[in-house]
Amino acid sequence: MKNLILITTDQQRFDSLGCNGSDFVNTPNLDRIARQGARFDRAYCTNPVCTPSRVSILTGLLPSRHGSYNIGTYAADTSRFLSTVLTGAGYRTHHLGKLHVYPWDTASPETAPVGDGEPFTGLAGFETAEISVGHSDWGVNGHYEAWLAGRGIKKGCQMPQLQVGRLFEEDAYGCGDWGMPYRLHSGAWILERTEAFLRQRDLSRPFYLNIGFQDPHHPLVLPKDWPKILPGRLPRPKGCAQEGVAPQAALRRGTVEQDCGGRFGIAGNQNTVWQDVSGEKIQAARSYYYSMVELFDHQIGQLEALLKRFDAWEDTLLVITSDHGDMLYDHGLGEKGPVAYEEVLKVPLLLSLPGQIVPQTVEETVSLADLYPTVLSYLGLPCMGGTDGISLKGLLEGQTLPRCGVRAEFKEEADCIRYRCFITKEWKLVEYPGERFGELYCLAKDPGETKNLYDDPSCLAIKYELLKEMLRQQDQSDFLAQRPCRC
């Protein structure tokens, strides 16, 4: 049986890889993996914030169906999680790093005390798990914190390795230089624990290793000994916000909480004013962000070397993706949240399985919800019914994809801002239930989403067709009770 390694970064944009056409970032290891397997040009997450997107990857369901609709929600039912299914199929399942299918700022299974650093057992369907929560200097906790403590780096002691020199007093992205050396970065902890897992594994059992890298999510902080991309090498932000779309206007002004929110903070964007930010801050954020991606690429190269050293490369399905992207000042906005631009919805996706996935670039529109049935197809295991995703195995073997587009969703609360989005190869429709505004972009002619055609009378027919197809897909995936007879 084949092994599985599913790697998820956090908040990584599509344009952060050289193989995706970006000549300002150096990612040789990811580019090599892309050449060896399938690289996707149009892969979309199901939701532009962490928890719902991650649960979609693990279940093959959209957030409106698996129920973890936003950050702070609980994954109450893990019975159909990929981890539960593969554990039940005899796989040795282990999670390393960020998981974030439970709340992170309150008591939850992910924030439980780690004690002497022994792995958790039974977390979210995994046999064992070693957890880190948060990001960069905000993410020194859980098993990563215990690992650092074992090396003499302890919180609460004003240790230089835990200090960050912030570039600016007020900066939503928190750019800064970290006293933590590269060899003690959270990625280094993941690599060391991956090596331990591979060395100790039972060769009679296939394994599923789920790895959550914490970068390049803000705070945008780099180890003191890691080089940075010069800001002058990076492109300036593109586009502007659609002022007629209420959430975008509110995000620009920093009033999204008052205008569009409820009793919980807007996920990914709270009280941050994105307008009138200096060019120095903007380019610094972009420099640190893409430099963090280069750090991740270096770690991927080390991980590939580990797999080959332990004879686990040839028979392992490797999936590399991210839960969502980052606006990074494109369209005058930052971070993530209630927006549906390509910068937050379109993510990197690479699949590699030597001898089975032939090198190719996939131009069809796919969803991260497709990963669940795709993985099970390649592992030769049955897929639980009722998924929103479809297996991409046939597509990668030359067959036609049996749909014209994919869906994404955002829901703050029932009475707050929310949207449903439908994306095809040529178009993107964003419907905000109960609102007069919306978004419609012709991606084929306007890939930068600069012209909102939602109120253009000449686009009424295409808007209707997109909405009709979105509703058809939604109806087709509804859960149905068993019906053995008519009575």
N, C-alpha and C positions, 0 to 999 in steps of 0.2 A: 504493500500500500504506500501511496505517496505521502510525504510530510507536507505541512503547511506552515509558512511564516507570513503573517499578516502584519505589515508595518503601517502605522498611522502617525503622521506628523500632526501638528496642530497649527491651523491658520496659515497654511502654505498655498500661495497663489500658483496658478498654472504657469505664469511667465517666469517662475523662479528656477527653471531648468534650462540649461543650454540646449538640450535636445528638443525643447518646445519653442525654439527660435530666438532665445534671448542671448545676445552676444556680450552682455555686460556682467554675466554671472558665470563662474567656472564650476561646473558640476561633472567632472569626467567620469566618476564612478556610476552615477545615476544614468548618464548618457550611454555608458557601455551596456548597462543592464537593459536600457531601452532598445539598443541595437540588437540585443540577443533575444528579445521577446516581443511582446505587444506593447506599443505606446499608443495611448488614446488622446486624440485631439479634442474630443468633446465629451468629457466625463463630468457629470454634475452631482454635487451632494444633494441630499434631500432637504436640507435645512441649513441656514447660514450661521448656526451656533452649535456648540460642541455636543451636548448630551443627545439631542434628538438625532443628529447625523450619525453619531457613533452607534446608537441603538439600531438605526436603520441598517448599518453595515452588518451588525450581528444578527439581524432578524430577517432582512429582505423586505421589510415593511416601511411604509411612509409613517411619519410621526403621528398623523391623525389616526393610524390604525394600531401602532404599537403603544401609544399612549404617553410616552415620554416626550411631551411636546416642547419642553423648554429646559433650560438650565434650572436646577433646583428640584426637578421631578425625580421620582423613584422608579426604577425599572422593577416593578412589582412582580412581573411574571418573566422569569428567565428560562422557561421550559423549552422555548424554541430558539434560544440563543445558539449560535454556532458552537460556542464552548460546551454547552450542555449536550448538543447533538453529537459532537465528536468525542466527548468523554464517554457518552453512552455507547459509541461505536468502537471503544477500545483504545482511543488515542490518549497519549500522555499530553495533557493540556496544561499550559502554563502562561501566565500573563506577566509582563515586565513593563514598568513605567506608568504612564498616564492611562487610565481607563475611562473615568468620568462618565459612568452610567448611573451614578448616584450623586447626590448633592456633595459639594466640596467644602462649603462653609458652615456646615452644621453636622451633628452626629449622624453618621451613615456607615455602612459596611466598609467604605473606602477610607474613612477617617478614623477607624478604630486604632487604638494604641498598638504599636508593633512589638512592644516588649523587647525581647532580646534579638529581634531582627529576623526571627523565623518567618517563612512565608505564610500568608493567610491560606486557609484551605476552604474550598467550596464557594469562593467568591464569584458570583455571577456565572456559575456553571463551570468555572475552571477548577481543576484539581488543586492547583496551587497558584498563588499570585504574590508578586512583590510590587508594591505600589509607590508611586510618587504623585503628588497632587499639586497643581499650580505650575508656575513657569519661572525659569531662571532663578533669580534670588528670592522670588516669592514661592518657589517650588522646592525648597530644602525642607522636606518633611518625609514622613512615612519610612519606608525601607531605605530610601536614598539617604535620609538624614541619619539613620542608624549606621549605614555604610560609612558615611563621612565621620561619624563619631568614633568608629573603629579605627579611623586614621588620624584621630586627634583633632578633628574639626568639629567643634561643638557650638551650638547656638547659645545665645545669651552671654557670651564671653568676650564680645567685641573683637573677635578674631579677624585678622585682615582678609582672610579668604572669603568671608561672608559679607564684606563691605563692597558697596558700589559707588563709584564716583559718577553721579548723574551729570549730564552735560548741561541741563537747563533746570531752573527752579520749577517751572510749570511746563510739563510735557506729558500729554496723555499717553505717549508711547514709552515713557520712562527710559530713554536711551542712556546708556552708561557703560563704563568699563568696570568689570567685576574682578575683585581680588582673587577669585577662584581660578586656579590654573586649569588648563585644558585636561590634564590627566585626572582631575577630580570633578570634572563636569558631569552632569547627569547622564549624558551620552556615554561617557567612559564607564560609569556604573552599569549602565545597560549592557555594554559590551562585555564587561567582566562577568556579569551574571549570565549572559548568553553563553559565554565560554564554559562556565560551570555547568550549565544545563546540558550542553552538548557532550561534555566529558562524562557526566554522570548518567546520561539517559540509558534506558533499557533498549538495546538494539532490536529486541523482539517486538517492540511496539512502535508504531508510527507516532509522530508528535505533531502537535499544533502549538506553535509559539506565537503569542500575540504581543506585539511590541508597540508601546505608545511613547514616541519621542515627544518631549515637551516644547521644542522649538518649531518654528520661529515666532511663536505667540509673544505678544508684549508681556512684561517689560522687555524691550529690545536691549539685551545685555549680553556682552561677549566676555569670555575669559580674557584675562589680562595679556596672555601670550598668544592670542589668536589674531591674525591680521584682518584688517578691515578694507573693504572696497572703497576707493576714493569717491566721495560724493559726485565729483565732476564726471565720473565715468557712467553715471546712472541717468536714465531718461527722466525728464520732469513729469509730474503727474499730468494725466490727460482728462479732458472732458469737464463738465460742470454738472452740478446737481439740478434735477428737474424741480424747479420751485413750485410747480403746480401739484406736485405729489407731496402731500402733507408731511409724511415722516421725514422725507429728505430735507424739506425746508426747516422742520423742527430740529433735526440733527445739526444742521448748519448753525442755527441760533443757540443750540444747547438747551432747548426747551422740550425735548422729546418726552421727558418724564411727565411734564405738565400737560402737553398736548395730546399724547398718544398712549400714555401709560396707565398703570393701575397701582395696586398695593405692593407689587414687586418691582424692583428696578428693571428697566429695559435691558434685556440680555445683550451684552456686548457693547453697549453704549449708554452711559449714564452721566448726565449733566456735563458733557464735554462739548465745548464750543469749537466747531471745526472750521469756522470762517476766520479769515484774517490771521492765519498762522504764518509765521515768517518762513521765508525760503530756506533759511539755515536749518530750522527745525525739521522742515519737510525732507530735505535732502539727507539730513543726519538719520532720520528714521528709516529712509529707504536704504541707506548705506548699511546700517546695523542689521536691518531685516535680511537683506540678501547675503550679508556676511554670515549670518546665522545659518542660512541655507547651505552655504559653502562648508560650514562646520559639519552640518548633518551629512553632506555628501562624503566628506572624509570619513565619518563614522560608518557610513554604508560600505565604503571600500574595505574597512576593517572587518565588518560583519561578513561580507562576502568571503574574505580570506579565512575567517573562522569556519564557515560552512564547508569550504573546500578542504581545510585541514582535517576536519572531522568527518570527511566523506559524506556530507549531507547536502551537497550542492546539486548533484545530478538528479536526485529523486525528491526534490522539494519544490512545491509550487510557491513562488515568491510573489506577494502582492504588496505594492508600495503605493500609498495614496495619502490624502489628508482629509480631515473632517470638514473643512471649509476654507475659504480664502481670507483675504484682508484687503480693505479698500486702499489703504496706504496713500491717502490723499487724492487718488483718482476720483473724478467727479466731485471734488471738493469735500470728500468725506473720509472718515477714518475707521479703522477696526472692522466691526461686523454688525450684525443686528438686523433691524427691519428694512433691509434693502435687498434687491434682487439682481444687482449688476453682475456681469461676468466675473468681476474681480473677487466676489465672495462665493459665487455658486460653482464656477468652473474650477476644477482642481486637477493636479497631476494624477495620473493613474498608469502604472506599469505592471505588467504580468509577465512572469518568466517561469518556464518549466522546460528544461532542456529535453529535446527530442519529441515534445508534444506541442508546444506553442511555437510556431514558426515565426521568425522575425517579420514584423509588419507594423504599419501605422494604420490605426483605425480612425476613420473620419466620421462614422455614424455617432449619433447622439446616444449616450448611455448614462445610466444612473448608478450611484454607489449602492443602491438597493439591489442591483444586479449581481453584486459580488457574492451574496449568500448562495443563490442557486448555481452560480458559476463555479464557485469553489467546490460545492458538493458534487457537481457534475464531473469535475476533474478528479475528485477523490473516489469516484465510483459509488457514491452514497445517495440514497433517495432524498429528495427535497420535500419538506413538509408543505402541504398544499396551502393555497391562499396567499402566496407572496405577491408583492407589488413588482418585484424585480423579476427578470427573466434571465436564464442562463445565456452567457455570451460565448459558450464553447462552440456552438454551431456557427456563430458569426466569425469566430477566429479560424474556423475550418472552411470558410468560403460560402456559407449560407447567408440568406437574406434575413435581416432583423424584422420580426413580425410586428412592428409598430412604427409610428412616425415621429414620436417625441417622448419626453420624460417630464415628470412632475417634480416640483419642489414646493415647500410650504414654510410659512413662518406664522407662529401663533404666540402672542404674548400672554393674553388671557382671553376668555370668551368675550368680554366687553371692551377689549383694548385693540390695538393695531394688530392686524394679521393679513396675510395674503396667501393666494394660491397661484402658482406659476406653472406655465406649460411652455416647454422649449423644444423646438424642432430644429432641423438643420438650417432653416432659413429664418425662423421667426421666434420671438419670445413674447408671451402675453403674461401680464401680471394683473390679477384681479384682487381688489381689496373689498371683501364682502361688506355690504352696507355703505360703501363710500361712492362718491361721484367720480373720483379720480381713478386712474389706472395707468398702466404702461404697456406700450406695444412697440417693439423694435424689429426692424428688418435686419437681422444679423448678417444676412448674405451681402447686403449693400452697405450696412452701417454697423460693422463689428464693434465699434467703440461706443455704441448706444448713445449717440449724441442727439438723435432726433426722435422724440416721443410721438408716435403716430396714433395714440389711443383715441384722440378726439378728431382725427382726420376722417371726414365722411367717405373718402374714397377707399378707406381700409375697413369699412363696416363688414363687408363680406368675409374677409380673411379673419377678422376678429371673431365673427360668429363661428366660422369653421374650427378655429383653434379652441374656442370655448366648448363647442360640441364634442370635440375629440377628447378634451380633458375630462369632461363629464362622463363620456363613454368609458374611458379607462377607469375612472373612479368607480362607476357602477359595476364594471366587470370584476373588480377586485374585492367587492364587498363580501364579507363573511356570510355564508349561508348555512342554516341548520340542515341536518340530514332530513330527507323527505322520502320515506319508504312507500308512501301511498297518498291518496287524495283525501282521506278522511282524518 
